[in-house]
C-alpha cells in the first residue's frame, strides 16, 4: 500500500495532465486518471504486463 501511495504521489500530476489533454473535459479528467491507476494496480496485482492506457499491445 505504501508503494502505491508513492506511485500516486509521483505520477498523479503527469497522469492528470495526459488525461486532461486526451479528454479535454475538466469534469471527466479525474475519472480518467483514476481509471488509469486502477488498471495499473489491477495489472500489477495479477502480474500482467501493462501495455498502455488503451489496454492493447503495442503495434
C-alpha angles and dihedrals in degrees: 000000000000091000090052090052090052091049091051093046092051100041108026096093096049091044090050091051092050091048091049092050091048098045102029084203117117091195095054100036096088091049090051093050091047091050090053092053091044090054090048094051091046091052091048092049091049092043091238127146117258110225100177143287092300092058096227129114116263116268 
